[in-house]
């Protein structure tokens, strides 16, 4: 399994950069992943990286993204400095935020 990790600063620009990094690792591993599965993986990375940047990375800190991929499997981890585990929220229908971890749970 090809594994790689990279740190990203606490910045909104880190979210697309984390997605691009994830895609690079998957491509380099020649993972046999179809387009819809790749889109699902990248959506999970987007949601996890966004949560880390908004809630877990202190000013001046960094988000760590780890990606492992081979022809059968892809594993993605996002780490931040927050000691508290993320928690699922159950937003109301008209709430503008709070669905990211629900998406990750449903997709992953």
C-alpha positions as a Markdown table, in Angstrom:
| # | Residue | x | y | z |
|---|---|---|---|---|
| 1 | Unk | 0.0 | 0.0 | 0.0 |
| 2 | Unk | 1.3 | 3.4 | -1.0 |
| 3 | Unk | 1.0 | 5.8 | 2.0 |
| 4 | Unk | 1.8 | 9.5 | 2.2 |
| 5 | Unk | 1.0 | 12.4 | 4.5 |
| 6 | Unk | 1.2 | 16.1 | 4.2 |
| 7 | Unk | 0.6 | 19.1 | 6.5 |
| 8 | Unk | -1.7 | 21.9 | 5.5 |
| 9 | Unk | -2.0 | 25.3 | 7.1 |
| 10 | Unk | -5.1 | 26.6 | 8.8 |
| 11 | Unk | -6.6 | 28.2 | 5.7 |
| 12 | Unk | -9.6 | 27.7 | 3.5 |
| 13 | Unk | -7.1 | 27.1 | 0.6 |
| 14 | Unk | -6.0 | 24.0 | 2.4 |
| 15 | Unk | -9.3 | 22.2 | 1.6 |
| 16 | Unk | -8.8 | 22.0 | -2.2 |
| 17 | Unk | -5.1 | 21.4 | -1.6 |
| 18 | Unk | -5.9 | 18.4 | 0.6 |
| 19 | Unk | -8.3 | 17.0 | -2.1 |
| 20 | Unk | -5.6 | 17.5 | -4.8 |
| 21 | Unk | -3.0 | 15.7 | -2.6 |
| 22 | Unk | -5.4 | 12.8 | -2.0 |
| 23 | Unk | -6.0 | 12.5 | -5.7 |
| 24 | Unk | -2.3 | 12.5 | -6.4 |
| 25 | Unk | -1.7 | 9.6 | -3.9 |
| 26 | Unk | -4.6 | 7.6 | -5.3 |
| 27 | Unk | -3.3 | 8.1 | -8.9 |
| 28 | Unk | 0.3 | 7.2 | -7.9 |
| 29 | Unk | -1.0 | 4.0 | -6.3 |
| 30 | Unk | -2.8 | 3.0 | -9.5 |
| 31 | Unk | -5.8 | 2.3 | -7.3 |
| 32 | Unk | -8.6 | 0.6 | -9.2 |
| 33 | Unk | -11.2 | 3.1 | -8.1 |
| 34 | Unk | -14.1 | 4.2 | -10.3 |
| 35 | Unk | -15.0 | 7.8 | -10.8 |
| 36 | Unk | -18.0 | 7.8 | -8.4 |
| 37 | Unk | -15.9 | 6.2 | -5.6 |
| 38 | Unk | -13.1 | 8.7 | -6.2 |
| 39 | Unk | -15.7 | 11.5 | -5.9 |
| 40 | Unk | -16.9 | 10.0 | -2.6 |
| 41 | Unk | -13.4 | 9.9 | -1.2 |
| 42 | Unk | -12.7 | 13.5 | -2.2 |
| 43 | Unk | -16.0 | 14.6 | -0.7 |
| 44 | Unk | -15.0 | 13.0 | 2.6 |
| 45 | Unk | -11.6 | 14.7 | 2.5 |
| 46 | Unk | -13.3 | 18.0 | 1.8 |
| 47 | Unk | -15.7 | 17.6 | 4.8 |
| 48 | Unk | -13.0 | 16.4 | 7.2 |
| 49 | Unk | -10.5 | 19.0 | 6.2 |
| 50 | Unk | -13.1 | 21.8 | 6.4 |
| 51 | Unk | -14.0 | 20.6 | 9.9 |
| 52 | Unk | -10.4 | 20.5 | 11.0 |
| 53 | Unk | -9.6 | 24.0 | 9.6 |
| 54 | Unk | -12.8 | 25.5 | 11.1 |
| 55 | Unk | -12.8 | 23.7 | 14.5 |
| 56 | Unk | -9.6 | 21.8 | 15.2 |
| 57 | Unk | -6.6 | 23.7 | 14.0 |
| 58 | Unk | -5.4 | 26.5 | 16.2 |
| 59 | Unk | -4.0 | 29.8 | 14.7 |
| 60 | Unk | -0.6 | 29.0 | 13.3 |
| 61 | Unk | -1.3 | 25.3 | 13.5 |
| 62 | Unk | -1.6 | 22.7 | 10.7 |
| 63 | Unk | -3.9 | 19.9 | 9.6 |
| 64 | Unk | -2.3 | 16.5 | 8.8 |
| 65 | Unk | -3.8 | 14.5 | 6.0 |
| 66 | Unk | -2.7 | 10.8 | 5.6 |
| 67 | Unk | -3.7 | 8.8 | 2.5 |
| 68 | Unk | -3.1 | 5.1 | 1.9 |
| 69 | Unk | -4.1 | 3.5 | -1.3 |
| 70 | Unk | -3.5 | 0.3 | -3.3 |
| 71 | Unk | -5.4 | -1.5 | -6.0 |
| 72 | Unk | -8.2 | -2.6 | -3.6 |
| 73 | Unk | -8.4 | 0.0 | -0.8 |
| 74 | Unk | -8.2 | 3.7 | 0.0 |
| 75 | Unk | -7.8 | 5.0 | 3.5 |
| 76 | Unk | -7.9 | 8.7 | 4.4 |
| 77 | Unk | -7.2 | 10.3 | 7.8 |
| 78 | Unk | -7.4 | 13.9 | 8.8 |
| 79 | Unk | -5.7 | 15.0 | 12.1 |
| 80 | Unk | -5.9 | 18.3 | 13.9 |
| 81 | Unk | -4.8 | 19.6 | 17.3 |
| 82 | Unk | -8.3 | 19.3 | 19.0 |
| 83 | Unk | -8.3 | 16.7 | 21.7 |
| 84 | Unk | -12.1 | 16.3 | 21.5 |
| 85 | Unk | -13.5 | 13.9 | 18.9 |
| 86 | Unk | -15.8 | 15.4 | 16.3 |
| 87 | Unk | -19.4 | 14.8 | 17.0 |
| 88 | Unk | -22.3 | 14.2 | 14.7 |
| 89 | Unk | -24.8 | 17.0 | 14.6 |
| 90 | Unk | -28.5 | 16.7 | 13.6 |
| 91 | Unk | -29.2 | 20.0 | 12.0 |
| 92 | Unk | -32.7 | 21.3 | 11.3 |
| 93 | Unk | -33.9 | 21.3 | 7.7 |
| 94 | Unk | -33.2 | 25.0 | 7.4 |
| 95 | Unk | -29.7 | 25.0 | 9.1 |
| 96 | Unk | -27.0 | 26.1 | 6.7 |
| 97 | Unk | -24.2 | 24.0 | 8.3 |
| 98 | Unk | -23.7 | 20.9 | 10.4 |
| 99 | Unk | -24.1 | 18.1 | 7.8 |
| 100 | Unk | -20.4 | 17.3 | 7.0 |
| 101 | Unk | -19.9 | 14.4 | 9.4 |
| 102 | Unk | -23.3 | 13.0 | 8.5 |
| 103 | Unk | -22.1 | 13.0 | 4.9 |
| 104 | Unk | -18.9 | 11.3 | 5.8 |
| 105 | Unk | -20.7 | 8.7 | 7.9 |
| 106 | Unk | -23.1 | 7.9 | 5.1 |
| 107 | Unk | -20.4 | 7.7 | 2.4 |
| 108 | Unk | -17.5 | 6.1 | 4.2 |
